[in-house]
Amino acid sequence: MARKYLIETFGCQMNVHDSERMAGLLEQAGFEATAHATEADVVVINTCSVRERAEEKLYTRLGELRQLAAEQGHDPIVAVAGCVAQQEGETLLRRSPGVADVIIGTQAIRRLPMLVERAATTRRPLIDLALYDDVAFPLGVTRRGDPVKAYVTIIEGCNEFCSFCVVPYTRGHERMRPKADILAEVREAAETGHREVQLLGQIVNHYAAPDDPGCDFTGLLEAIHEIAGIDRIRFASPHPRHVTPRFLAAMARLPKICRHLHLPVQSGSTPVLRAMRRRYTRESYLELVGTIRAMLPDVALSTDMIVGFPGETDADFDDTLTLTRTVGYHSMFSFKYSARPNTLADQRLDDDVPEDEKTRRIVALQALQREMQSALNARLVGQEVDVLVDAASRRRDTELSGRTSTNVVVNLPGPPAWIGQVVRTRVERAGPHSVWGTKVSV
Ligand code: SF4
């Protein structure tokens, strides 16, 4: 009987995609997927350290696995992967003794099957945190979890060193994938029925093809746009300071590029942005938003925001609220600041905004965002939109969900056979996080 694996993923799309890659590697080595830790021979926990809470989740989960071993005698090989593994290394073994068998860094995932086999034989912890610069990944191995959308990495790592961010320390310096590899992977995704491709990188719009001098992110988008079978192209995330008129013109010209830009701002206050080392100001960001609105009036914007960054005053926070109101984001990921190990903010700045004040600010920001999102979604009521159906609702078997090109989630009744199709839908009601509609009859 084939041995079984379970992968549990915390964190961002990049982690979700790394898990798809690790699943493919384990299947290539003869393992089969299971949804239950109690029958898994290997449990991989793919971790995120961008927020403190994700780290706590890892230690809680390791504690549960230790209990499983004690109570039921089931003791799978446990591998910890991802950013926490890279960051904590041996500390993980000390904080959770006797649980983790493999600790594998973000650049070593191709070595997972080999490390799992060795750990199964020796039952001694193995650690591989080496920085392998090679960004190649074999074609056809990734075990994609979504039948409609395919993640494709274009850049790994980041050189930006924003003062709050742990990514340059956990994922290493910026490395570009060859354009030929990316195009081959997009073609393969199209051949396996995927209609949408989501390009991943810490700063996607910093892309420069190592195998095609002169080909930047816009050139890559143009090449992907030519691939038959792919109807929608998304990407996350561009950095505001690398958004160029040439890129915006391509977005306006190429219909497969979704009408959605995730444009992380992090704060609405210029002094806070300076302390964050974001390399743009409130004014230049708003100017960029104005240019985007002029060139791409139908594009929806979303963002990331941090409140309670060291030194953030009431006036700085008010700037965040007014910027949020001015831009009118369709969605926002917002967080209370927490110091991340090794970062400049952790080493040089005093985490001086009291926790209850951070909470007050996040509550106020999220209330404003909910109000604005509700108003933007309400504008869709009565309109017809094209929805790429990507999932059956977990609540009812007659309800489907999908997204508009602007990334609004639309729920609609229909058969599972519509998954993977673009369905013209009339929006009938709206909430803050999604809208509801029915298929337009032709
Ligand atoms: Fe982190 Fe800044 Fe790089 Fe984004 S651009 S990954 S926030 S360092």
Residues whose N, C-alpha, C, O or C-beta is under 5 A from the ligand:
A	BS01	SF4	C158 E160 F161 C162 C165 V167 Q202
